Amino acid sequence: MTNDLEAQTRRAMDGIKQTLESAGGSFKDVVHVFVLRARPRIGDIGKASAVINSYFAPFNHKPTSTTVAVLELGEPEQLIEIQMFAVVD
């Protein structure tokens, strides 16, 4: 895992995209995004948000979101964890 917030965010979002697609959904079906950021620095929220929002942009969709800063996550080098709630009809 690289020590790069944007790279970790893209990796997480790509995994979420695969999960959504396997359930017959897409980012347009997401109703809420919950983001945990470890060891935050000034400007981190903007970097992570830009990557996350780029996945929703093709659908012209912006779900509600919550972002929380924490001291650490499951792995020492992990900088971000993203959870999403989606409703797939």
Backbone as a chain_set.jsonl record, in Angstrom:
{"seq": "MTNDLEAQTRRAMDGIKQTLESAGGSFKDVVHVFVLRARPRIGDIGKASAVINSYFAPFNHKPTSTTVAVLELGEPEQLIEIQMFAVVD", "coords": {"N": [[0.852, -1.172, 0.0], [0.69, 2.091, -0.976], [1.97, 5.192, 0.354], [0.132, 7.271, -0.285], [-2.489, 9.334, -0.453], [-4.362, 9.954, -2.521], [-3.939, 7.846, -4.363], [-4.62, 5.626, -2.769], [-7.286, 6.25, -2.343], [-8.365, 6.081, -4.947], [-7.924, 3.349, -5.39], [-9.62, 2.207, -3.446], [-12.089, 3.197, -4.362], [-12.238, 1.968, -6.887], [-12.53, -0.692, -6.101], [-15.019, -0.532, -4.821], [-16.563, 0.178, -7.016], [-16.451, -2.209, -8.522], [-17.846, -3.898, -6.779], [-20.38, -2.664, -6.721], [-21.111, -2.945, -9.44], [-21.203, -5.744, -9.645], [-23.472, -6.23, -8.247], [-25.347, -5.279, -9.915], [-25.534, -2.56, -10.012], [-24.504, 0.937, -9.921], [-22.513, 3.897, -9.417], [-24.526, 5.779, -9.44], [-26.503, 4.753, -7.905], [-25.777, 5.04, -5.292], [-26.473, 6.236, -2.076], [-25.355, 7.3, 0.206], [-22.139, 8.256, 1.384], [-19.492, 7.277, 3.406], [-16.619, 8.315, 4.879], [-13.51, 7.552, 6.266], [-10.611, 9.01, 7.406], [-7.225, 8.588, 8.029], [-4.641, 9.951, 10.088], [-4.882, 12.762, 9.244], [-4.016, 15.574, 7.178], [-3.698, 19.078, 6.473], [-5.64, 19.97, 3.726], [-6.063, 17.392, 2.853], [-8.762, 16.488, 2.826], [-9.861, 17.731, 0.606], [-8.347, 16.592, -1.477], [-9.017, 13.84, -1.329], [-11.798, 14.034, -1.655], [-12.001, 15.077, -4.254], [-11.14, 12.926, -5.83], [-13.07, 10.969, -5.123], [-15.461, 12.281, -5.919], [-15.059, 12.331, -8.676], [-15.807, 9.839, -9.552], [-18.528, 9.885, -9.347], [-19.268, 11.903, -11.047], [-19.791, 11.221, -13.876], [-22.414, 10.423, -13.686], [-23.748, 12.611, -12.914], [-24.323, 12.977, -10.196], [-24.491, 13.381, -6.703], [-24.188, 12.037, -3.754], [-25.244, 12.169, -0.25], [-22.822, 12.74, 2.369], [-20.396, 11.739, 4.844], [-17.526, 12.613, 6.606], [-14.844, 11.557, 8.558], [-12.133, 12.122, 10.708], [-9.534, 10.082, 11.892], [-7.197, 8.554, 14.203], [-5.829, 6.212, 13.392], [-6.201, 3.45, 11.072], [-7.12, 0.1, 10.047], [-4.665, -0.986, 9.036], [-1.232, -0.07, 9.405], [-0.218, 1.626, 7.348], [-2.48, 2.462, 6.064], [-4.479, 5.022, 4.813], [-7.072, 5.787, 4.254], [-10.501, 4.846, 4.46], [-13.414, 3.786, 2.909], [-16.876, 3.687, 2.955], [-19.923, 2.801, 1.457], [-23.39, 3.304, 0.937], [-25.874, 1.896, -0.939], [-28.783, 1.824, -3.037], [-30.096, -0.508, -4.958], [-32.237, -1.067, -7.515]], "CA": [[0.0, 0.0, 0.0], [1.504, 3.302, -1.065], [1.661, 6.265, 1.305], [-0.412, 8.305, -1.165], [-3.923, 9.393, -0.193], [-5.135, 9.89, -3.766], [-3.824, 6.486, -4.906], [-5.424, 4.74, -1.929], [-8.691, 6.584, -2.579], [-8.719, 5.465, -6.243], [-7.966, 1.887, -5.2], [-10.859, 1.907, -2.715], [-13.23, 3.485, -5.236], [-12.288, 0.921, -7.913], [-13.104, -1.865, -5.447], [-16.447, -0.261, -4.625], [-17.171, 0.111, -8.349], [-16.615, -3.632, -8.847], [-18.921, -4.43, -5.932], [-21.645, -2.124, -7.225], [-21.421, -3.568, -10.73], [-21.561, -7.153, -9.446], [-24.841, -6.227, -7.715], [-26.219, -4.685, -10.926], [-25.674, -1.135, -9.76], [-23.411, 1.843, -10.266], [-22.42, 5.003, -8.464], [-25.786, 6.536, -9.415], [-27.36, 4.113, -6.904], [-25.25, 5.313, -3.953], [-27.236, 7.265, -1.371], [-24.522, 7.929, 1.236], [-20.719, 7.902, 1.416], [-18.895, 7.469, 4.727], [-15.166, 8.298, 4.679], [-12.633, 7.646, 7.425], [-9.257, 9.357, 6.991], [-6.25, 8.467, 9.114], [-3.541, 10.92, 10.121], [-5.201, 13.821, 8.269], [-3.215, 16.786, 7.047], [-4.419, 20.159, 5.809], [-5.801, 19.752, 2.292], [-6.397, 15.995, 2.548], [-10.179, 16.286, 2.523], [-10.069, 18.158, -0.771], [-7.74, 15.606, -2.374], [-9.842, 12.631, -1.322], [-13.114, 14.377, -2.213], [-11.874, 15.231, -5.709], [-11.099, 11.576, -6.412], [-14.384, 10.347, -4.914], [-16.448, 12.961, -6.765], [-14.832, 12.004, -10.085], [-16.523, 8.593, -9.849], [-19.947, 10.225, -9.428], [-19.463, 12.925, -12.085], [-20.46, 10.754, -15.106], [-23.838, 10.213, -13.411], [-24.275, 13.881, -12.433], [-24.924, 12.546, -8.932], [-23.679, 13.647, -5.526], [-24.917, 11.568, -2.568], [-24.839, 12.75, 1.021], [-21.564, 12.146, 2.813], [-19.838, 12.014, 6.159], [-16.085, 12.389, 6.657], [-14.356, 11.55, 9.929], [-10.689, 11.95, 10.857], [-9.189, 9.159, 12.968], [-5.755, 8.432, 14.381], [-5.339, 5.153, 12.52], [-7.175, 2.485, 10.567], [-6.742, -1.296, 10.252], [-3.262, -1.23, 8.693], [-0.456, 1.135, 9.734], [-0.042, 2.53, 6.209], [-3.788, 2.788, 5.487], [-4.831, 6.426, 5.016], [-8.486, 6.054, 4.01], [-11.468, 3.761, 4.334], [-14.646, 4.336, 2.352], [-18.065, 2.833, 2.984], [-21.035, 3.408, 0.723], [-24.705, 2.683, 1.012], [-26.522, 2.031, -2.241], [-30.075, 1.188, -3.234], [-30.131, -1.023, -6.343], [-33.584, -1.578, -7.811]], "C": [[0.895, 1.232, 0.0], [1.062, 4.335, -0.037], [1.16, 7.483, 0.532], [-1.931, 8.286, -1.037], [-4.747, 9.254, -1.472], [-5.101, 8.486, -4.376], [-4.657, 5.505, -4.093], [-6.914, 4.994, -2.133], [-9.166, 5.965, -3.891], [-8.844, 3.948, -6.115], [-9.259, 1.471, -4.485], [-12.078, 2.106, -3.608], [-13.356, 2.444, -6.355], [-12.875, -0.364, -7.342], [-14.598, -1.708, -5.227], [-17.178, -0.336, -5.961], [-17.422, -1.339, -8.758], [-17.754, -4.249, -8.048], [-20.279, -3.95, -6.417], [-22.054, -2.812, -8.53], [-21.818, -5.028, -10.579], [-22.975, -7.292, -8.88], [-25.828, -5.619, -8.707], [-26.409, -3.195, -10.757], [-24.491, -0.338, -10.262], [-23.396, 2.957, -9.225], [-23.688, 5.854, -8.428], [-26.745, 5.979, -8.359], [-26.915, 4.388, -5.468], [-26.041, 6.452, -3.317], [-26.422, 7.954, -0.274], [-23.099, 7.369, 1.163], [-20.187, 8.234, 2.804], [-17.387, 7.278, 4.576], [-14.455, 8.451, 6.018], [-11.233, 7.947, 6.908], [-8.329, 9.296, 8.192], [-5.153, 9.511, 8.959], [-3.748, 12.073, 9.142], [-4.232, 14.998, 8.34], [-4.066, 17.834, 6.343], [-4.461, 19.867, 4.31], [-6.196, 18.332, 1.91], [-7.849, 15.806, 2.143], [-10.482, 16.682, 1.082], [-9.513, 17.162, -1.771], [-8.599, 14.352, -2.475], [-11.195, 12.906, -1.968], [-13.063, 14.509, -3.728], [-11.863, 13.87, -6.399], [-12.477, 10.917, -6.302], [-15.418, 10.964, -5.851], [-16.274, 12.636, -8.246], [-15.547, 10.716, -10.491], [-18.03, 8.834, -9.985], [-20.262, 11.168, -10.582], [-20.148, 12.408, -13.351], [-21.972, 10.565, -14.929], [-24.522, 11.505, -12.961], [-24.998, 13.677, -11.097], [-23.958, 12.848, -7.792], [-24.474, 13.235, -4.284], [-24.493, 12.328, -1.313], [-23.557, 12.06, 1.478], [-21.218, 12.572, 4.229], [-18.352, 11.714, 6.081], [-15.622, 12.542, 8.102], [-12.842, 11.354, 9.905], [-10.426, 11.064, 12.072], [-7.666, 9.081, 13.081], [-5.16, 7.364, 13.473], [-6.469, 4.225, 12.127], [-6.596, 1.086, 10.757], [-5.288, -1.645, 9.987], [-2.471, 0.045, 8.962], [-0.323, 2.124, 8.58], [-1.356, 2.947, 5.553], [-4.168, 4.222, 5.846], [-6.317, 6.706, 4.886], [-9.279, 4.76, 4.002], [-12.773, 4.414, 3.878], [-15.739, 3.293, 2.422], [-19.152, 3.559, 2.225], [-22.296, 2.591, 0.925], [-25.408, 2.958, -0.301], [-27.865, 1.313, -2.231], [-30.149, 0.806, -4.708], [-31.49, -1.628, -6.561], [-33.517, -2.781, -8.733]], "O": [[1.751, 1.392, 0.87], [-0.094, 4.342, 0.388], [1.692, 8.584, 0.674], [-2.583, 7.332, -1.462], [-5.728, 8.511, -1.496], [-6.123, 7.994, -4.853], [-5.33, 4.645, -4.661], [-7.714, 4.059, -2.099], [-10.251, 5.386, -3.944], [-9.762, 3.344, -6.668], [-9.908, 0.502, -4.877], [-12.992, 1.282, -3.612], [-14.47, 2.079, -6.73], [-13.635, -1.054, -8.022], [-15.358, -2.655, -5.427], [-18.291, -0.856, -6.03], [-18.488, -1.661, -9.282], [-18.537, -5.034, -8.581], [-21.221, -4.736, -6.514], [-23.207, -3.209, -8.695], [-22.685, -5.507, -11.31], [-23.602, -8.343, -9.015], [-27.006, -5.457, -8.39], [-27.353, -2.625, -11.304], [-23.6, -0.859, -10.934], [-24.177, 2.947, -8.273], [-23.899, 6.586, -7.461], [-27.693, 6.658, -7.964], [-27.608, 4.006, -4.526], [-26.253, 7.496, -3.934], [-26.754, 9.067, 0.135], [-22.888, 6.181, 0.918], [-20.402, 9.333, 3.315], [-16.931, 6.202, 4.188], [-14.753, 9.356, 6.798], [-10.718, 7.217, 6.06], [-8.609, 9.877, 9.24], [-4.789, 9.899, 7.849], [-2.887, 12.335, 8.302], [-3.714, 15.355, 9.399], [-5.052, 17.496, 5.687], [-3.437, 19.553, 3.703], [-6.615, 18.086, 0.779], [-8.141, 15.047, 1.219], [-11.282, 16.026, 0.415], [-10.132, 16.91, -2.805], [-8.873, 13.863, -3.571], [-11.684, 12.09, -2.75], [-13.996, 14.09, -4.414], [-12.504, 13.688, -7.434], [-12.987, 10.371, -7.281], [-16.17, 10.242, -6.506], [-17.249, 12.664, -8.997], [-15.859, 10.532, -11.668], [-18.724, 8.074, -10.66], [-21.401, 11.224, -11.044], [-21.024, 13.098, -13.872], [-22.718, 10.549, -15.908], [-25.716, 11.511, -12.662], [-26.121, 14.139, -10.899], [-22.757, 12.601, -7.901], [-25.33, 13.985, -3.815], [-23.494, 13.047, -1.324], [-23.241, 10.953, 1.042], [-21.672, 13.599, 4.733], [-17.955, 10.677, 5.55], [-15.957, 13.513, 8.781], [-12.333, 10.514, 9.163], [-11.009, 11.26, 13.138], [-6.942, 9.488, 12.172], [-4.116, 7.576, 12.855], [-7.534, 4.204, 12.743], [-5.671, 0.907, 11.55], [-4.735, -2.52, 10.653], [-2.995, 1.141, 8.763], [-0.314, 3.334, 8.805], [-1.346, 3.707, 4.585], [-4.18, 4.599, 7.018], [-6.791, 7.742, 5.35], [-8.783, 3.712, 3.587], [-13.178, 5.455, 4.395], [-15.552, 2.151, 2.0], [-19.292, 4.778, 2.33], [-22.265, 1.369, 1.063], [-25.526, 4.107, -0.726], [-28.059, 0.329, -1.517], [-30.249, 1.662, -5.586], [-31.869, -2.586, -5.887], [-34.552, -3.344, -9.09]]}, "num_chains": 1, "name": "protein.A"}
